[in-house]
Amino acid sequence: MTRKKIALLGSTGSIGTQTLEVVRAYPDRFDVHVMTAATNAGRLIQQALEFRPYAVVITDERRFNEVKQALAGTGTKVLSGKAALEEVVTESAVDLVINALVGSVGLRPTVAAIKAGKDVALANKETLVVAGELVMDLVQKNGVQLLPVDSEHSAIFQCLAGENDNPVEKIYLTASGGPFRGKTRDFLATVSPEQALRHPNWVMGAKITIDSATLMNKGLEVIEAKWLFGLELHQIDVVVHPQSIVHSLVQFEDGSIKAQMGLPDMKLPIQYAMAYPRRIKNQLKRFNFMDFPALTFEQADRDTFRNLGLAFEALNTRGSMPCVLNAANEIVVSAFLKSEVGFLQMSDIIEETMQTVPFKAVPSLDDYMEIDQLSRDVATELAAKGKKVYQIAK
């Protein structure tokens, strides 16, 4: 059996480390050809010593010498800087690029991989949030596959298998509701980063966990789903499903609904994308109906969790607006994790940034990069002002 050679972007994060667990389970099927990290040089070195990739990238250039010295004599090529991410995904030997980067930094490597004719397993939702139309046009032009890794989009993708000629009436993305499901705005006004990081069902990185708590994660997934599956806004809805067993649903025009179910474990959608179109046996824990005698669903509260409504608004506006939304969100989540702004302030800053940054209807890739930076600058300034208010209020 020929092993599939993988370029793993973001190998030291939550998705990256779980991807490597899948590789460990199937060493005869997968070979890590490239791995990258942003700043976690220590973990990258450990991973490289275990998997012996052709090349590694540490995007923080200050850590380059540390990684290079540690891997001297191993035969692994060491590169640094963001531009190197675009270089390694085009390696001729690479069969599949797994983009597990966090944030809009994942956009350019995805574009480079697609242009090089590589299939991409996408966990970096910001790629499609920021530039969905541009990316999907490139996917079509280059004849590659864009395979979703997010559990919700993987669920939709699986439900659509074999349904090519059957029009979709609607999709339902499920949300756990996060740690603050059912809470009021008065309660949310005083929550801490530590509280927001206690997700009831999933183990994820800090940024995506905060996004889950604010429901921005679900908002970003709505935008991503529009581009992945070629849907209109009215064809996408969100329902809260606290048990996180039904990962999403597809309703067809005859009223029939297909759902993909399973225990909340990211290794399953990761493995599905890596092995696609085949399913391969694993030793993951199996779902038992008796452990979940009741599965419940609730309407998402867009009034309390305003980020979800802002995401729908950004998608409705289209053009550069989702890019602005995403950039502002990355800034405010970072500020919240540092206790510089409050939980509810995040939505205020995102909304004001969306109202401030000039709108562009049909951005180019360079336009997206400029808009992304401008949005960050605006949101950073607003967060600095908000910090003073927040500190006084505390």
SVG drawing of the C-alpha trace seen along z (x, -y; Angstrom):
<svg xmlns="http://www.w3.org/2000/svg" viewBox="-41 -55 65 57">
<polyline fill="none" stroke="black" stroke-width="0.4" points="0.0,0.0 1.3,-3.4 1.3,-5.8 -0.4,-9.1 2.1,-11.9 0.7,-14.7 1.6,-18.3 0.3,-19.2 0.0,-22.9 -0.3,-23.6 1.0,-20.3 1.3,-21.5 -2.3,-22.7 -5.3,-20.7 -6.3,-19.5 -2.6,-19.0 -1.8,-16.7 -5.0,-14.7 -4.1,-14.3 -0.8,-12.8 -2.7,-10.4 -4.4,-9.2 -1.1,-8.8 0.3,-6.8 -2.7,-4.5 -2.2,-3.9 1.5,-4.2 1.0,-2.0 -1.4,-4.5 -0.1,-7.9 3.3,-9.6 3.9,-13.1 6.0,-14.8 5.8,-18.4 4.8,-19.8 4.6,-23.4 4.2,-25.4 3.8,-29.0 5.8,-29.5 5.8,-26.1 9.3,-25.1 9.7,-22.6 6.7,-20.5 7.6,-20.8 11.0,-19.4 9.6,-16.5 7.1,-15.7 9.8,-16.0 12.1,-13.7 9.3,-11.1 7.9,-11.4 11.0,-12.5 9.4,-14.7 11.1,-15.9 10.6,-19.5 9.4,-21.6 8.4,-25.3 8.6,-27.4 6.8,-30.6 8.3,-32.5 11.7,-33.4 13.2,-34.0 12.9,-30.2 14.5,-29.1 18.0,-28.5 16.6,-26.5 14.7,-24.2 17.6,-23.9 20.1,-23.0 17.8,-20.4 17.1,-18.7 20.7,-18.9 21.7,-15.5 18.2,-14.2 17.8,-15.0 14.8,-17.2 14.9,-20.6 14.1,-23.5 12.4,-26.7 11.0,-29.7 8.5,-32.6 5.0,-32.7 6.1,-32.7 7.6,-29.2 4.0,-27.9 3.2,-28.7 6.4,-27.0 6.1,-23.7 2.5,-23.0 3.6,-22.9 6.1,-20.1 5.7,-17.6 5.5,-14.6 2.6,-16.0 -0.7,-14.2 -2.8,-16.0 -2.5,-19.3 -4.2,-19.4 -4.7,-23.0 -5.0,-23.1 -3.8,-26.7 -5.7,-29.1 -6.8,-32.4 -6.6,-34.1 -2.9,-33.2 -4.3,-29.9 -5.7,-31.6 -2.5,-32.0 -1.2,-28.5 -4.6,-27.1 -4.6,-29.2 -1.0,-28.1 -1.9,-24.4 -5.0,-24.6 -3.1,-26.4 -0.5,-23.6 -3.2,-21.0 -3.2,-19.6 -6.3,-18.3 -6.8,-20.2 -8.4,-18.9 -9.5,-22.1 -9.8,-22.7 -8.9,-26.4 -12.5,-27.8 -11.1,-31.4 -9.9,-30.5 -13.5,-30.3 -14.9,-33.0 -12.4,-35.5 -12.3,-34.6 -14.8,-31.9 -15.9,-32.9 -12.3,-33.3 -11.2,-30.0 -14.1,-27.9 -13.5,-29.4 -9.9,-28.2 -11.0,-24.8 -13.2,-24.4 -10.6,-25.8 -7.9,-23.5 -10.0,-20.3 -9.0,-19.6 -11.0,-18.4 -11.6,-20.6 -12.4,-18.2 -14.0,-19.7 -12.5,-18.7 -14.8,-20.6 -17.2,-18.1 -20.3,-20.0 -19.1,-20.4 -17.8,-16.8 -21.3,-15.7 -22.9,-17.7 -20.4,-16.4 -21.1,-12.8 -24.9,-13.3 -24.5,-14.6 -22.6,-11.5 -24.6,-9.9 -27.1,-12.7 -25.5,-14.6 -28.7,-15.0 -31.0,-15.7 -31.4,-19.4 -30.8,-20.5 -33.7,-22.4 -31.8,-23.3 -29.0,-22.4 -28.9,-22.6 -25.6,-23.1 -25.8,-21.9 -24.2,-23.9 -23.6,-22.6 -24.4,-26.0 -21.0,-26.1 -20.5,-26.6 -23.1,-29.5 -26.1,-27.9 -29.3,-29.5 -27.4,-32.3 -28.6,-35.9 -26.7,-39.0 -26.4,-40.0 -24.6,-36.8 -22.3,-37.0 -21.2,-40.6 -19.0,-39.2 -17.8,-35.9 -14.0,-35.2 -11.8,-33.7 -11.4,-30.6 -15.2,-30.1 -15.4,-30.5 -12.7,-27.9 -14.7,-25.2 -16.5,-23.6 -18.9,-20.9 -18.3,-18.5 -15.2,-19.2 -11.5,-19.6 -10.2,-22.4 -7.7,-25.2 -8.3,-28.4 -9.4,-30.5 -12.0,-28.1 -13.3,-27.4 -14.0,-31.1 -15.6,-31.3 -17.8,-28.4 -18.8,-30.2 -19.8,-33.3 -21.4,-31.3 -19.1,-33.1 -17.7,-29.6 -21.1,-28.7 -21.4,-32.0 -18.1,-31.4 -19.3,-27.8 -22.5,-29.3 -20.3,-31.4 -18.0,-28.4 -21.0,-26.2 -22.4,-28.7 -19.2,-28.4 -18.4,-24.7 -21.9,-23.5 -23.0,-26.3 -26.0,-27.4 -27.9,-30.6 -28.4,-32.2 -32.0,-31.1 -30.8,-27.4 -28.7,-27.5 -29.9,-27.4 -28.4,-26.7 -29.9,-24.6 -28.5,-24.1 -28.0,-20.5 -26.5,-20.2 -25.5,-16.5 -23.2,-17.1 -24.2,-13.7 -25.9,-14.8 -23.2,-16.7 -25.4,-18.3 -28.3,-17.6 -29.4,-17.9 -33.0,-18.4 -33.8,-17.6 -36.6,-19.0 -38.9,-16.0 -38.7,-16.8 -36.4,-13.9 -33.6,-14.7 -30.3,-12.9 -28.2,-13.3 -24.6,-12.2 -24.2,-11.1 -21.4,-10.0 -19.6,-10.7 -17.8,-14.1 -14.3,-13.2 -12.4,-15.2 -10.3,-12.3 -13.3,-10.8 -13.8,-13.7 -10.0,-14.1 -9.7,-10.4 -12.6,-10.7 -10.9,-13.6 -7.5,-11.9 -8.8,-8.6 -11.5,-9.9 -13.2,-8.4 -12.6,-5.3 -13.7,-4.6 -11.2,-2.8 -11.7,-0.9 -10.6,-2.4 -10.6,-1.8 -12.5,-4.9 -15.2,-4.5 -18.6,-3.6 -21.8,-5.5 -24.4,-3.7 -28.0,-4.8 -28.6,-3.8 -26.0,-6.3 -28.1,-9.1 -31.8,-8.2 -32.8,-11.7 -31.4,-14.0 -32.7,-17.6 -32.7,-20.6 -33.3,-24.3 -33.4,-27.5 -30.2,-29.5 -30.4,-32.7 -29.1,-35.4 -30.2,-38.2 -28.0,-37.1 -25.2,-35.7 -24.9,-38.6 -21.9,-37.2 -24.1,-34.7 -26.4,-37.4 -23.3,-39.5 -22.1,-36.5 -25.4,-36.1 -25.3,-39.9 -21.8,-39.7 -22.8,-36.8 -25.8,-38.6 -23.7,-41.7 -20.9,-39.5 -17.9,-41.1 -15.3,-42.1 -17.7,-42.0 -16.9,-38.4 -13.2,-39.3 -13.8,-42.3 -15.9,-40.2 -13.2,-37.5 -10.3,-39.8 -12.1,-41.8 -13.1,-38.6 -9.5,-37.4 -8.4,-40.6 -11.2,-40.7 -10.8,-37.0 -7.1,-37.6 -8.0,-40.7 -10.6,-38.7 -8.2,-35.9 -5.9,-38.5 -8.8,-39.9 -8.5,-43.2 -12.1,-43.3 -15.3,-41.8 -17.3,-38.9 -20.1,-41.2 -17.7,-43.9 -16.3,-41.5 -19.6,-41.8 -19.6,-45.6 -16.1,-45.9 -16.8,-43.5 -19.9,-45.4 -18.2,-48.8 -15.3,-47.5 -17.8,-46.2 -19.4,-49.7 -16.0,-51.5 -13.9,-49.6 -14.7,-50.6 -16.6,-48.0 -15.4,-46.4 -17.9,-44.3 -15.4,-42.2 -12.0,-42.0 -8.9,-40.4 -6.6,-38.3 -4.4,-41.3 -7.5,-43.3 -8.5,-40.7 -5.0,-40.9 -5.2,-44.7 -8.8,-44.7 -7.8,-42.0 -4.9,-44.2 -7.0,-47.4 -9.8,-45.6 -7.2,-44.4 -5.9,-47.9 -9.4,-49.3 -10.4,-46.5 -7.2,-46.8 -7.8,-50.6 -11.4,-49.9 -10.2,-47.2 -7.7,-49.6 -10.5,-52.1 -12.7,-49.3 -10.0,-48.1 -10.1,-51.4 -13.9,-51.1 -13.6,-47.5 -11.0,-48.1 -13.0,-50.9 -16.1,-48.7 -14.2,-45.9"/>
</svg>
